[in-house]
Amino acid sequence: MKWLANLNKSWVHFLVLGIIFYQVEAKVFPDPKTVIGPLSQSQQHTLQQRWLADFGKFPTDQQTVKMIIDELDRDVLFERALELNFHLHDKIVYDQLIRNMRFLDVETDKSNAELFQEALNMRLHLVDEVIKRRLIENMKQRLLVINPPAEVSKEKVRAAFAVRKDEFYRPVRYSISHIFINPERKAELESVIKTIQHQRLNAATAKYLSSPFMSGYHFQEQTPEQLARSFGVLFMSELAKADPIAGEAYGPLRSAFGWHYVWVSSIEPGRDALFVEVASQLQRSLDVQERVKTLQTAIVSLRANYEVRR
């Protein structure tokens, strides 16, 4: 047949060899990967200063390495978002670039479309942190759509509750009212307490005897930790020593601010939480954990498409 005869022609041989060489070259000499990193000394210094501001101390070497890896992963996500042209179709990015351009030239009469194109030409979208955060978040959402997290079953929630039950212990809760005597009125302290006790005043009728107290005078169903945020640790120590009973009054109790006379209206003893009380909270926590794990796996996979330099 005629087509079989054509196979013996030299041009066919060259064509076949060309296709073979092209395929071999693509595998042996693949296109170079886009390089991500390394972070500059200035960028690393910024990360360390941010950590110092958040935690009040410099990061350890291990923490620094983790910060650098996380920042490089942000750069990977940003690069992929740019490759997918996310910046061309996002209103927040569009508005931010227009805002930046009008800030640079407040008297311009150019249209938004013209300014947007100029901003792209000036590559402003590459140096704006708001835009970077937006595109990174969009890229994360895309990865989660492509790689949806596994659903956390009710059985997993119950199993987690059994393991983490101590985390959900419900501490004792106090409902109290008080009046406050500031240090400037220390000499009046004894007479104020006598007036309360002799006239059998309650929190409402005794309020006129109180100094102003910024956090207020009535506290409902507060844990010791919550009360300590309002009164200080010394007050909670004094209250614990009093071994309070609901319906009784106690004082004077010392705090870092002065003295308090306290009415205890109710005490809810500490107890283990019931599953039904924390199921929703625990479900959300496990969903977040699954989302973080899935996202991190997807980022590691995406990272392999780039040459990431630390």
C-alpha positions as CSV (number, residue, x, y, z in Angstrom):
1,M,0.0,0.0,0.0
2,K,1.1,3.6,-0.7
3,W,1.3,4.6,3.0
4,L,3.5,1.7,3.7
5,A,5.8,2.7,1.0
6,N,6.1,6.2,2.6
7,L,7.6,4.6,5.7
8,N,10.8,3.9,3.8
9,K,11.3,7.5,2.9
10,S,14.1,9.4,4.7
11,W,11.9,12.3,5.8
12,V,9.7,9.9,7.7
13,H,12.7,8.5,9.5
14,F,13.8,12.0,10.5
15,L,10.3,12.9,11.7
16,V,10.1,9.8,13.9
17,L,13.6,10.4,15.3
18,G,12.8,14.0,16.0
19,I,9.7,13.0,18.0
20,I,11.7,10.5,19.9
21,F,14.5,12.9,20.7
22,Y,12.0,15.6,21.8
23,Q,10.4,13.2,24.2
24,V,13.8,12.0,25.6
25,E,15.0,15.6,26.0
26,A,11.9,16.6,27.8
27,K,12.5,13.8,30.4
28,V,16.3,14.1,30.6
29,F,16.4,17.9,30.5
30,P,13.1,19.2,31.9
31,D,12.3,22.9,32.0
32,P,13.9,24.5,35.1
33,K,11.7,25.1,38.0
34,T,10.8,28.5,39.3
35,V,13.0,29.5,42.2
36,I,11.5,30.5,45.5
37,G,13.7,32.0,48.1
38,P,16.0,32.3,49.8
39,L,14.8,34.9,52.2
40,S,17.0,37.9,52.6
41,Q,18.6,38.9,55.9
42,S,16.2,41.8,56.1
43,Q,13.2,39.4,55.7
44,Q,14.5,37.1,58.3
45,H,15.1,40.0,60.7
46,T,11.5,41.1,60.1
47,L,10.2,37.7,61.0
48,Q,12.3,37.6,64.2
49,Q,11.1,41.1,65.2
50,R,7.5,40.0,64.6
51,W,8.0,37.0,66.9
52,L,9.6,39.3,69.5
53,A,6.6,41.6,69.4
54,D,4.1,38.7,69.7
55,F,5.9,36.7,72.5
56,G,8.2,39.1,74.2
57,K,11.4,37.1,73.4
58,F,13.5,36.1,70.4
59,P,12.7,32.8,68.7
60,T,14.9,29.8,69.2
61,D,16.9,28.4,66.2
62,Q,14.2,25.7,65.7
63,Q,11.4,28.3,65.8
64,T,13.4,30.5,63.3
65,V,13.7,27.6,60.9
66,K,9.9,27.0,61.1
67,M,9.2,30.6,60.5
68,I,11.4,30.6,57.4
69,I,9.8,27.5,56.0
70,D,6.3,28.9,56.6
71,E,7.3,32.2,54.9
72,L,8.7,30.3,51.9
73,D,5.4,28.3,51.7
74,R,3.6,31.6,51.6
75,D,5.8,32.6,48.6
76,V,5.0,29.3,46.9
77,L,1.3,29.9,47.3
78,F,1.6,33.5,46.1
79,E,3.6,32.4,43.0
80,R,1.1,29.7,42.1
81,A,-1.8,32.2,42.5
82,L,0.0,34.6,40.1
83,E,0.6,31.8,37.6
84,L,-3.2,31.1,37.7
85,N,-3.9,34.9,37.2
86,F,-5.9,35.2,40.4
87,H,-4.8,38.8,40.6
88,L,-6.6,39.6,37.3
89,H,-10.0,38.5,38.5
90,D,-10.2,39.5,42.2
91,K,-12.1,42.7,43.2
92,I,-10.1,43.2,46.4
93,V,-6.9,43.2,44.4
94,Y,-8.4,45.4,41.7
95,D,-9.6,48.0,44.3
96,Q,-6.3,47.9,46.2
97,L,-4.3,48.6,43.0
98,I,-6.7,51.5,42.0
99,R,-6.4,52.9,45.5
100,N,-2.6,52.8,45.3
101,M,-2.5,54.4,41.9
102,R,-4.8,57.2,42.9
103,F,-2.6,57.8,46.0
104,L,0.4,58.1,43.8
105,D,-1.3,60.6,41.5
106,V,-4.3,62.2,43.2
107,E,-5.0,64.5,40.2
108,T,-5.2,61.8,37.6
109,D,-8.2,61.7,35.3
110,K,-7.5,58.2,34.0
111,S,-10.2,55.5,34.2
112,N,-10.0,52.7,36.7
113,A,-9.3,50.3,33.9
114,E,-6.3,52.3,32.7
115,L,-5.0,52.7,36.3
116,F,-5.3,49.0,36.9
117,Q,-3.3,48.1,33.7
118,E,-0.7,50.7,34.7
119,A,-0.4,49.2,38.1
120,L,0.1,45.7,36.6
121,N,2.7,47.1,34.2
122,M,4.5,48.7,37.3
123,R,4.2,45.3,39.0
124,L,2.7,46.9,42.1
125,H,0.7,43.7,42.8
126,L,4.0,42.0,43.6
127,V,5.0,44.3,46.5
128,D,1.6,45.0,48.2
129,E,1.2,42.9,51.4
130,V,-2.6,43.2,51.3
131,I,-2.7,41.8,47.8
132,K,-0.2,39.0,48.7
133,R,-2.3,38.0,51.7
134,R,-5.5,38.0,49.6
135,L,-4.0,35.8,46.8
136,I,-2.4,33.4,49.3
137,E,-5.8,33.0,51.0
138,N,-7.5,32.4,47.7
139,M,-4.9,29.8,46.8
140,K,-5.5,28.0,50.1
141,Q,-9.2,27.9,49.4
142,R,-8.5,26.5,45.9
143,L,-6.2,23.8,47.4
144,L,-9.0,22.8,49.8
145,V,-11.5,22.6,47.0
146,I,-9.2,20.4,45.0
147,N,-8.3,18.4,48.1
148,P,-11.3,18.5,50.5
149,P,-10.5,17.6,54.1
150,A,-11.9,14.3,55.4
151,E,-15.2,14.6,57.2
152,V,-14.9,14.2,61.0
153,S,-17.5,11.6,62.0
154,K,-19.5,11.7,65.3
155,E,-17.6,8.6,66.3
156,K,-14.3,10.5,66.0
157,V,-15.7,13.4,68.0
158,R,-16.8,11.0,70.8
159,A,-13.4,9.3,70.8
160,A,-11.6,12.6,71.0
161,F,-13.8,13.6,73.9
162,A,-12.8,10.5,75.8
163,V,-9.1,11.3,75.3
164,R,-9.3,15.0,75.9
165,K,-12.0,15.1,78.6
166,D,-9.7,16.9,81.1
167,E,-9.4,19.8,78.7
168,F,-13.1,20.5,79.1
169,Y,-13.3,20.4,82.9
170,R,-15.7,23.1,84.0
171,P,-14.1,25.0,87.0
172,V,-16.1,26.4,89.9
173,R,-18.1,29.5,89.0
174,Y,-19.0,32.3,91.4
175,S,-21.7,34.9,91.2
176,I,-20.7,37.8,93.5
177,S,-21.3,41.4,94.2
178,H,-19.1,43.8,96.1
179,I,-18.3,47.2,97.3
180,F,-14.8,48.6,97.0
181,I,-12.7,50.7,99.5
182,N,-9.7,52.3,97.9
183,P,-6.4,52.8,99.8
184,E,-7.2,56.5,100.3
185,R,-10.2,55.5,102.5
186,K,-8.3,52.9,104.5
187,A,-9.2,54.7,107.8
188,E,-12.9,54.3,107.0
189,L,-12.7,50.6,106.3
190,E,-13.8,49.4,109.8
191,S,-16.7,51.8,110.0
192,V,-17.9,51.0,106.5
193,I,-18.0,47.3,107.4
194,K,-19.8,48.0,110.7
195,T,-22.4,50.0,108.9
196,I,-23.1,47.2,106.4
197,Q,-23.3,44.5,109.1
198,H,-25.4,46.6,111.6
199,Q,-27.8,47.8,109.0
200,R,-27.8,44.4,107.2
201,L,-27.2,46.1,103.9
202,N,-27.1,44.1,100.7
203,A,-25.0,44.8,97.6
204,A,-27.6,47.2,96.2
205,T,-28.3,49.2,99.3
206,A,-24.6,49.3,100.3
207,K,-23.4,50.6,97.0
208,Y,-23.4,54.2,98.2
209,L,-20.5,53.3,100.5
210,S,-18.3,52.1,97.6
211,S,-15.4,53.8,95.9
212,P,-15.6,53.6,92.1
213,F,-14.3,50.3,90.7
214,M,-13.6,50.2,87.0
215,S,-14.6,46.5,86.4
216,G,-18.0,47.0,87.9
217,Y,-19.8,45.6,91.0
218,H,-21.7,42.5,89.9
219,F,-20.1,39.4,88.4
220,Q,-22.2,36.4,87.2
221,E,-20.9,32.8,86.9
222,Q,-17.3,33.8,86.8
223,T,-14.4,31.3,87.0
224,P,-11.5,32.0,89.3
225,E,-9.4,32.9,86.3
226,Q,-12.0,35.4,85.1
227,L,-12.4,37.0,88.5
228,A,-8.6,37.2,88.8
229,R,-8.5,39.3,85.6
230,S,-10.8,41.8,87.3
231,F,-9.6,41.7,90.9
232,G,-6.1,40.2,90.8
233,V,-4.6,37.0,92.2
234,L,-4.4,38.3,95.7
235,F,-8.2,38.7,95.9
236,M,-8.8,35.2,94.7
237,S,-6.4,33.9,97.3
238,E,-8.4,35.8,100.0
239,L,-11.7,34.5,98.6
240,A,-10.5,30.9,98.7
241,K,-9.3,31.3,102.3
242,A,-12.7,32.5,103.3
243,D,-14.2,29.2,102.0
244,P,-17.3,31.0,100.8
245,I,-20.8,29.7,101.0
246,A,-23.6,30.9,98.7
247,G,-25.9,33.4,100.4
248,E,-23.2,34.7,102.8
249,A,-21.1,37.9,102.8
250,Y,-17.3,38.2,103.4
251,G,-14.9,41.0,104.1
252,P,-12.8,42.8,104.1
253,L,-11.0,40.9,101.4
254,R,-7.7,42.4,100.1
255,S,-6.8,42.9,96.5
256,A,-4.0,44.8,94.7
257,F,-6.4,47.7,94.4
258,G,-7.6,48.0,98.0
259,W,-10.3,46.2,100.0
260,H,-13.7,44.6,99.1
261,Y,-16.8,43.5,101.0
262,V,-18.3,40.6,99.0
263,W,-21.7,39.1,98.8
264,V,-21.7,35.5,97.3
265,S,-25.1,34.8,95.6
266,S,-24.3,31.4,94.1
267,I,-21.5,28.9,93.6
268,E,-21.5,26.3,90.9
269,P,-19.0,23.6,91.9
270,G,-16.4,22.4,89.4
271,R,-17.3,19.3,87.4
272,D,-16.5,17.3,84.3
273,A,-18.2,18.6,81.2
274,L,-20.9,16.5,79.5
275,F,-20.3,15.5,75.9
276,V,-23.4,17.3,74.8
277,E,-22.0,20.5,76.3
278,V,-18.8,20.5,74.3
279,A,-19.7,18.4,71.2
280,S,-20.1,21.4,68.9
281,Q,-16.9,23.0,70.2
282,L,-14.9,19.8,69.8
283,Q,-16.4,19.2,66.3
284,R,-15.2,22.6,65.2
285,S,-11.7,22.0,66.7
286,L,-11.3,18.7,64.9
287,D,-12.6,20.2,61.7
288,V,-10.0,22.9,61.9
289,Q,-7.3,20.3,62.6
290,E,-8.3,18.2,59.6
291,R,-8.4,21.3,57.4
292,V,-4.9,22.4,58.6
293,K,-3.5,18.9,58.0
294,T,-5.0,18.6,54.6
295,L,-3.9,22.1,53.6
296,Q,-0.3,21.4,54.7
297,T,-0.2,18.2,52.7
298,A,-1.4,20.0,49.6
299,I,1.2,22.8,50.2
300,V,4.0,20.2,50.5
301,S,2.9,18.7,47.2
302,L,2.7,22.1,45.5
303,R,6.2,22.9,46.9
304,A,7.6,20.1,44.8
305,N,6.9,22.0,41.6
306,Y,9.3,24.8,42.6
307,E,13.0,25.0,43.6
308,V,12.7,26.3,47.1
309,R,15.9,27.7,48.5
310,R,16.2,28.2,52.3
